[in-house]
Amino acid sequence: MGLRNALADEDLERSTDDKTSAVHFLRFELDQTDITDFLSNDRVLVGVSHDEYTDEVVLSEATKDSLSKDLNTN
């Protein structure tokens, strides 16, 4: 599948004068080829690449299974 950049929750208002949201999310714009590649791979890596922090983890089977169910319904 290769590297895919995430889009942050930039399109939704997350705070007001009285509060800030504790929930943030990332989303990915995937085409059908990306979805097919994701579903066919046993090992999926998620990472962060920033000047101040870099890390990479393998998605757990439970997480990959949950995401696979979501992707199979679209």
Secondary structure, DSSP 8 states (H G I E B T S, - for coil): ------EESTTS--B-SS-B-S---EE----HHHHHHHHH-S--EEEEE-SS-EEEEE--HHHHHHHHHHHHT-
